[in-house]
Amino acid sequence: MLTIPLFAAQANVLWYIFPLAAVISLVYSASRFELPELILRRSGRLFLQILIFMGIVLAVLLLLSAWL
């Protein structure tokens, strides 16, 4: 029987991060600003910040799980 590493087994779940981060950033930006251009600019910036933060957390958790 093949054993699949936990990270590889959960790889499909990681694809939900992108639409989730996009929706969160759009709703948050739309609730704070009224101009569509400002909403999209701020939403794009927030989307990248969310992805970078989640990537850092994922890397730290992977390092901790490999180290411990």
Jmol script that loads the backbone (N, CA, C; Angstrom):
load data "model"
ATOM      1  N   MET A   1       0.843  -1.179   0.000  1.00  0.00           N
ATOM      2  CA  MET A   1       0.000   0.000   0.000  1.00  0.00           C
ATOM      3  C   MET A   1       0.891   1.245   0.000  1.00  0.00           C
ATOM      4  N   LEU A   2       0.550   2.181  -0.818  1.00  0.00           N
ATOM      5  CA  LEU A   2       1.314   3.426  -0.895  1.00  0.00           C
ATOM      6  C   LEU A   2       0.946   4.351   0.251  1.00  0.00           C
ATOM      7  N   THR A   3       1.947   4.950   0.824  1.00  0.00           N
ATOM      8  CA  THR A   3       1.692   5.963   1.841  1.00  0.00           C
ATOM      9  C   THR A   3       1.976   7.326   1.242  1.00  0.00           C
ATOM     10  N   ILE A   4       1.034   8.197   1.373  1.00  0.00           N
ATOM     11  CA  ILE A   4       1.159   9.544   0.825  1.00  0.00           C
ATOM     12  C   ILE A   4       1.454  10.494   1.987  1.00  0.00           C
ATOM     13  N   PRO A   5       2.468  11.353   1.843  1.00  0.00           N
ATOM     14  CA  PRO A   5       2.719  12.339   2.904  1.00  0.00           C
ATOM     15  C   PRO A   5       1.487  13.202   3.148  1.00  0.00           C
ATOM     16  N   LEU A   6       1.327  13.642   4.366  1.00  0.00           N
ATOM     17  CA  LEU A   6       0.144  14.401   4.755  1.00  0.00           C
ATOM     18  C   LEU A   6      -0.017  15.659   3.911  1.00  0.00           C
ATOM     19  N   PHE A   7       1.082  16.342   3.626  1.00  0.00           N
ATOM     20  CA  PHE A   7       1.000  17.579   2.837  1.00  0.00           C
ATOM     21  C   PHE A   7       0.480  17.293   1.436  1.00  0.00           C
ATOM     22  N   ALA A   8       0.947  16.215   0.821  1.00  0.00           N
ATOM     23  CA  ALA A   8       0.503  15.871  -0.527  1.00  0.00           C
ATOM     24  C   ALA A   8      -0.953  15.426  -0.522  1.00  0.00           C
ATOM     25  N   ALA A   9      -1.379  14.779   0.533  1.00  0.00           N
ATOM     26  CA  ALA A   9      -2.763  14.330   0.612  1.00  0.00           C
ATOM     27  C   ALA A   9      -3.723  15.504   0.756  1.00  0.00           C
ATOM     28  N   GLN A  10      -3.277  16.568   1.370  1.00  0.00           N
ATOM     29  CA  GLN A  10      -4.114  17.745   1.586  1.00  0.00           C
ATOM     30  C   GLN A  10      -3.885  18.839   0.552  1.00  0.00           C
ATOM     31  N   ALA A  11      -3.141  18.552  -0.507  1.00  0.00           N
ATOM     32  CA  ALA A  11      -2.790  19.573  -1.496  1.00  0.00           C
ATOM     33  C   ALA A  11      -4.026  20.140  -2.189  1.00  0.00           C
ATOM     34  N   ASN A  12      -5.039  19.317  -2.454  1.00  0.00           N
ATOM     35  CA  ASN A  12      -6.242  19.821  -3.111  1.00  0.00           C
ATOM     36  C   ASN A  12      -6.993  20.818  -2.243  1.00  0.00           C
ATOM     37  N   VAL A  13      -6.923  20.653  -0.944  1.00  0.00           N
ATOM     38  CA  VAL A  13      -7.595  21.567  -0.028  1.00  0.00           C
ATOM     39  C   VAL A  13      -6.928  22.944  -0.073  1.00  0.00           C
ATOM     40  N   LEU A  14      -5.632  22.984  -0.351  1.00  0.00           N
ATOM     41  CA  LEU A  14      -4.923  24.251  -0.393  1.00  0.00           C
ATOM     42  C   LEU A  14      -5.403  25.170  -1.508  1.00  0.00           C
ATOM     43  N   TRP A  15      -6.018  24.618  -2.550  1.00  0.00           N
ATOM     44  CA  TRP A  15      -6.524  25.452  -3.647  1.00  0.00           C
ATOM     45  C   TRP A  15      -7.701  26.310  -3.209  1.00  0.00           C
ATOM     46  N   TYR A  16      -8.346  25.978  -2.101  1.00  0.00           N
ATOM     47  CA  TYR A  16      -9.454  26.798  -1.591  1.00  0.00           C
ATOM     48  C   TYR A  16      -8.952  28.111  -0.996  1.00  0.00           C
ATOM     49  N   ILE A  17      -7.665  28.216  -0.737  1.00  0.00           N
ATOM     50  CA  ILE A  17      -7.110  29.433  -0.156  1.00  0.00           C
ATOM     51  C   ILE A  17      -7.285  30.620  -1.095  1.00  0.00           C
ATOM     52  N   PHE A  18      -7.108  30.422  -2.395  1.00  0.00           N
ATOM     53  CA  PHE A  18      -7.155  31.526  -3.349  1.00  0.00           C
ATOM     54  C   PHE A  18      -8.541  32.167  -3.447  1.00  0.00           C
ATOM     55  N   PRO A  19      -9.607  31.412  -3.697  1.00  0.00           N
ATOM     56  CA  PRO A  19     -10.912  32.087  -3.743  1.00  0.00           C
ATOM     57  C   PRO A  19     -11.349  32.628  -2.385  1.00  0.00           C
ATOM     58  N   LEU A  20     -10.971  31.942  -1.317  1.00  0.00           N
ATOM     59  CA  LEU A  20     -11.316  32.419   0.010  1.00  0.00           C
ATOM     60  C   LEU A  20     -10.647  33.760   0.293  1.00  0.00           C
ATOM     61  N   ALA A  21      -9.366  33.874  -0.003  1.00  0.00           N
ATOM     62  CA  ALA A  21      -8.652  35.134   0.205  1.00  0.00           C
ATOM     63  C   ALA A  21      -9.197  36.236  -0.699  1.00  0.00           C
ATOM     64  N   ALA A  22      -9.569  35.891  -1.934  1.00  0.00           N
ATOM     65  CA  ALA A  22     -10.121  36.891  -2.858  1.00  0.00           C
ATOM     66  C   ALA A  22     -11.459  37.430  -2.359  1.00  0.00           C
ATOM     67  N   VAL A  23     -12.325  36.540  -1.899  1.00  0.00           N
ATOM     68  CA  VAL A  23     -13.637  36.969  -1.409  1.00  0.00           C
ATOM     69  C   VAL A  23     -13.498  37.802  -0.148  1.00  0.00           C
ATOM     70  N   ILE A  24     -12.657  37.378   0.762  1.00  0.00           N
ATOM     71  CA  ILE A  24     -12.443  38.133   2.000  1.00  0.00           C
ATOM     72  C   ILE A  24     -11.921  39.525   1.693  1.00  0.00           C
ATOM     73  N   SER A  25     -10.940  39.623   0.805  1.00  0.00           N
ATOM     74  CA  SER A  25     -10.363  40.934   0.502  1.00  0.00           C
ATOM     75  C   SER A  25     -11.355  41.828  -0.240  1.00  0.00           C
ATOM     76  N   LEU A  26     -12.166  41.262  -1.135  1.00  0.00           N
ATOM     77  CA  LEU A  26     -13.169  42.070  -1.842  1.00  0.00           C
ATOM     78  C   LEU A  26     -14.248  42.588  -0.901  1.00  0.00           C
ATOM     79  N   VAL A  27     -14.772  41.725  -0.052  1.00  0.00           N
ATOM     80  CA  VAL A  27     -15.828  42.145   0.868  1.00  0.00           C
ATOM     81  C   VAL A  27     -15.298  43.169   1.863  1.00  0.00           C
ATOM     82  N   TYR A  28     -14.119  42.939   2.391  1.00  0.00           N
ATOM     83  CA  TYR A  28     -13.548  43.882   3.354  1.00  0.00           C
ATOM     84  C   TYR A  28     -13.297  45.242   2.699  1.00  0.00           C
ATOM     85  N   SER A  29     -12.727  45.234   1.497  1.00  0.00           N
ATOM     86  CA  SER A  29     -12.443  46.499   0.814  1.00  0.00           C
ATOM     87  C   SER A  29     -13.728  47.215   0.407  1.00  0.00           C
ATOM     88  N   ALA A  30     -14.727  46.474  -0.020  1.00  0.00           N
ATOM     89  CA  ALA A  30     -15.995  47.089  -0.418  1.00  0.00           C
ATOM     90  C   ALA A  30     -16.727  47.698   0.774  1.00  0.00           C
ATOM     91  N   SER A  31     -16.502  47.154   1.952  1.00  0.00           N
ATOM     92  CA  SER A  31     -17.159  47.712   3.129  1.00  0.00           C
ATOM     93  C   SER A  31     -16.449  48.970   3.629  1.00  0.00           C
ATOM     94  N   ARG A  32     -15.233  49.206   3.169  1.00  0.00           N
ATOM     95  CA  ARG A  32     -14.488  50.377   3.631  1.00  0.00           C
ATOM     96  C   ARG A  32     -14.431  51.514   2.626  1.00  0.00           C
ATOM     97  N   PHE A  33     -14.523  51.209   1.338  1.00  0.00           N
ATOM     98  CA  PHE A  33     -14.379  52.219   0.297  1.00  0.00           C
ATOM     99  C   PHE A  33     -15.596  52.205  -0.626  1.00  0.00           C
ATOM    100  N   GLU A  34     -15.792  53.308  -1.375  1.00  0.00           N
ATOM    101  CA  GLU A  34     -16.935  53.399  -2.274  1.00  0.00           C
ATOM    102  C   GLU A  34     -16.537  53.402  -3.740  1.00  0.00           C
ATOM    103  N   LEU A  35     -15.383  53.906  -4.075  1.00  0.00           N
ATOM    104  CA  LEU A  35     -14.955  53.968  -5.469  1.00  0.00           C
ATOM    105  C   LEU A  35     -14.491  52.592  -5.948  1.00  0.00           C
ATOM    106  N   PRO A  36     -15.023  52.121  -7.089  1.00  0.00           N
ATOM    107  CA  PRO A  36     -14.641  50.780  -7.573  1.00  0.00           C
ATOM    108  C   PRO A  36     -13.142  50.631  -7.824  1.00  0.00           C
ATOM    109  N   GLU A  37     -12.495  51.677  -8.338  1.00  0.00           N
ATOM    110  CA  GLU A  37     -11.051  51.597  -8.588  1.00  0.00           C
ATOM    111  C   GLU A  37     -10.281  51.422  -7.283  1.00  0.00           C
ATOM    112  N   LEU A  38     -10.694  52.153  -6.270  1.00  0.00           N
ATOM    113  CA  LEU A  38     -10.033  52.049  -4.963  1.00  0.00           C
ATOM    114  C   LEU A  38     -10.308  50.696  -4.319  1.00  0.00           C
ATOM    115  N   ILE A  39     -11.521  50.191  -4.496  1.00  0.00           N
ATOM    116  CA  ILE A  39     -11.868  48.872  -3.952  1.00  0.00           C
ATOM    117  C   ILE A  39     -10.984  47.798  -4.576  1.00  0.00           C
ATOM    118  N   LEU A  40     -10.850  47.828  -5.904  1.00  0.00           N
ATOM    119  CA  LEU A  40     -10.048  46.799  -6.579  1.00  0.00           C
ATOM    120  C   LEU A  40      -8.569  46.910  -6.236  1.00  0.00           C
ATOM    121  N   ARG A  41      -8.058  48.140  -6.159  1.00  0.00           N
ATOM    122  CA  ARG A  41      -6.636  48.318  -5.826  1.00  0.00           C
ATOM    123  C   ARG A  41      -6.347  47.827  -4.414  1.00  0.00           C
ATOM    124  N   ARG A  42      -7.182  48.237  -3.468  1.00  0.00           N
ATOM    125  CA  ARG A  42      -6.983  47.823  -2.074  1.00  0.00           C
ATOM    126  C   ARG A  42      -7.223  46.320  -1.903  1.00  0.00           C
ATOM    127  N   SER A  43      -8.199  45.801  -2.636  1.00  0.00           N
ATOM    128  CA  SER A  43      -8.498  44.378  -2.557  1.00  0.00           C
ATOM    129  C   SER A  43      -7.338  43.538  -3.076  1.00  0.00           C
ATOM    130  N   GLY A  44      -6.728  43.954  -4.168  1.00  0.00           N
ATOM    131  CA  GLY A  44      -5.568  43.237  -4.700  1.00  0.00           C
ATOM    132  C   GLY A  44      -4.403  43.236  -3.730  1.00  0.00           C
ATOM    133  N   ARG A  45      -4.180  44.376  -3.114  1.00  0.00           N
ATOM    134  CA  ARG A  45      -3.095  44.480  -2.131  1.00  0.00           C
ATOM    135  C   ARG A  45      -3.366  43.595  -0.906  1.00  0.00           C
ATOM    136  N   LEU A  46      -4.598  43.624  -0.427  1.00  0.00           N
ATOM    137  CA  LEU A  46      -4.963  42.802   0.723  1.00  0.00           C
ATOM    138  C   LEU A  46      -4.895  41.319   0.381  1.00  0.00           C
ATOM    139  N   PHE A  47      -5.298  40.952  -0.843  1.00  0.00           N
ATOM    140  CA  PHE A  47      -5.224  39.567  -1.308  1.00  0.00           C
ATOM    141  C   PHE A  47      -3.787  39.062  -1.230  1.00  0.00           C
ATOM    142  N   LEU A  48      -2.854  39.852  -1.719  1.00  0.00           N
ATOM    143  CA  LEU A  48      -1.436  39.457  -1.655  1.00  0.00           C
ATOM    144  C   LEU A  48      -0.939  39.369  -0.212  1.00  0.00           C
ATOM    145  N   GLN A  49      -1.353  40.297   0.630  1.00  0.00           N
ATOM    146  CA  GLN A  49      -0.941  40.251   2.033  1.00  0.00           C
ATOM    147  C   GLN A  49      -1.459  38.984   2.717  1.00  0.00           C
ATOM    148  N   ILE A  50      -2.701  38.616   2.441  1.00  0.00           N
ATOM    149  CA  ILE A  50      -3.273  37.407   3.032  1.00  0.00           C
ATOM    150  C   ILE A  50      -2.508  36.178   2.568  1.00  0.00           C
ATOM    151  N   LEU A  51      -2.225  36.095   1.259  1.00  0.00           N
ATOM    152  CA  LEU A  51      -1.505  34.932   0.733  1.00  0.00           C
ATOM    153  C   LEU A  51      -0.086  34.843   1.292  1.00  0.00           C
ATOM    154  N   ILE A  52       0.593  35.968   1.402  1.00  0.00           N
ATOM    155  CA  ILE A  52       1.947  35.967   1.955  1.00  0.00           C
ATOM    156  C   ILE A  52       1.923  35.524   3.415  1.00  0.00           C
ATOM    157  N   PHE A  53       0.978  36.057   4.181  1.00  0.00           N
ATOM    158  CA  PHE A  53       0.875  35.671   5.591  1.00  0.00           C
ATOM    159  C   PHE A  53       0.570  34.180   5.735  1.00  0.00           C
ATOM    160  N   MET A  54      -0.377  33.679   4.938  1.00  0.00           N
ATOM    161  CA  MET A  54      -0.709  32.253   5.004  1.00  0.00           C
ATOM    162  C   MET A  54       0.466  31.386   4.557  1.00  0.00           C
ATOM    163  N   GLY A  55       1.234  31.853   3.585  1.00  0.00           N
ATOM    164  CA  GLY A  55       2.418  31.121   3.147  1.00  0.00           C
ATOM    165  C   GLY A  55       3.470  31.048   4.237  1.00  0.00           C
ATOM    166  N   ILE A  56       3.656  32.154   4.945  1.00  0.00           N
ATOM    167  CA  ILE A  56       4.623  32.173   6.048  1.00  0.00           C
ATOM    168  C   ILE A  56       4.175  31.221   7.161  1.00  0.00           C
ATOM    169  N   VAL A  57       2.904  31.265   7.500  1.00  0.00           N
ATOM    170  CA  VAL A  57       2.383  30.365   8.542  1.00  0.00           C
ATOM    171  C   VAL A  57       2.530  28.907   8.110  1.00  0.00           C
ATOM    172  N   LEU A  58       2.222  28.618   6.849  1.00  0.00           N
ATOM    173  CA  LEU A  58       2.368  27.256   6.341  1.00  0.00           C
ATOM    174  C   LEU A  58       3.818  26.794   6.410  1.00  0.00           C
ATOM    175  N   ALA A  59       4.754  27.663   6.028  1.00  0.00           N
ATOM    176  CA  ALA A  59       6.174  27.307   6.069  1.00  0.00           C
ATOM    177  C   ALA A  59       6.637  27.047   7.508  1.00  0.00           C
ATOM    178  N   VAL A  60       6.196  27.884   8.432  1.00  0.00           N
ATOM    179  CA  VAL A  60       6.571  27.696   9.838  1.00  0.00           C
ATOM    180  C   VAL A  60       6.002  26.373  10.366  1.00  0.00           C
ATOM    181  N   LEU A  61       4.753  26.093  10.041  1.00  0.00           N
ATOM    182  CA  LEU A  61       4.161  24.838  10.505  1.00  0.00           C
ATOM    183  C   LEU A  61       4.840  23.625   9.898  1.00  0.00           C
ATOM    184  N   LEU A  62       5.204  23.716   8.618  1.00  0.00           N
ATOM    185  CA  LEU A  62       5.923  22.603   7.993  1.00  0.00           C
ATOM    186  C   LEU A  62       7.299  22.402   8.628  1.00  0.00           C
ATOM    187  N   LEU A  63       7.984  23.499   8.921  1.00  0.00           N
ATOM    188  CA  LEU A  63       9.292  23.382   9.583  1.00  0.00           C
ATOM    189  C   LEU A  63       9.157  22.793  10.979  1.00  0.00           C
ATOM    190  N   LEU A  64       8.149  23.232  11.708  1.00  0.00           N
ATOM    191  CA  LEU A  64       7.945  22.702  13.050  1.00  0.00           C
ATOM    192  C   LEU A  64       7.567  21.220  13.018  1.00  0.00           C
ATOM    193  N   SER A  65       6.750  20.836  12.063  1.00  0.00           N
ATOM    194  CA  SER A  65       6.347  19.432  12.017  1.00  0.00           C
ATOM    195  C   SER A  65       7.523  18.534  11.568  1.00  0.00           C
ATOM    196  N   ALA A  66       8.409  19.050  10.746  1.00  0.00           N
ATOM    197  CA  ALA A  66       9.578  18.271  10.327  1.00  0.00           C
ATOM    198  C   ALA A  66      10.620  18.242  11.441  1.00  0.00           C
ATOM    199  N   TRP A  67      10.702  19.287  12.211  1.00  0.00           N
ATOM    200  CA  TRP A  67      11.702  19.402  13.253  1.00  0.00           C
ATOM    201  C   TRP A  67      11.325  18.610  14.506  1.00  0.00           C
ATOM    202  N   LEU A  68      10.056  18.587  14.828  1.00  0.00           N
ATOM    203  CA  LEU A  68       9.618  17.899  16.058  1.00  0.00           C
ATOM    204  C   LEU A  68       9.284  16.489  15.806  1.00  0.00           C
TER     205      LEU A  68
END
end "model"
wireframe off; spacefill off
backbone 0.3
color backbone group
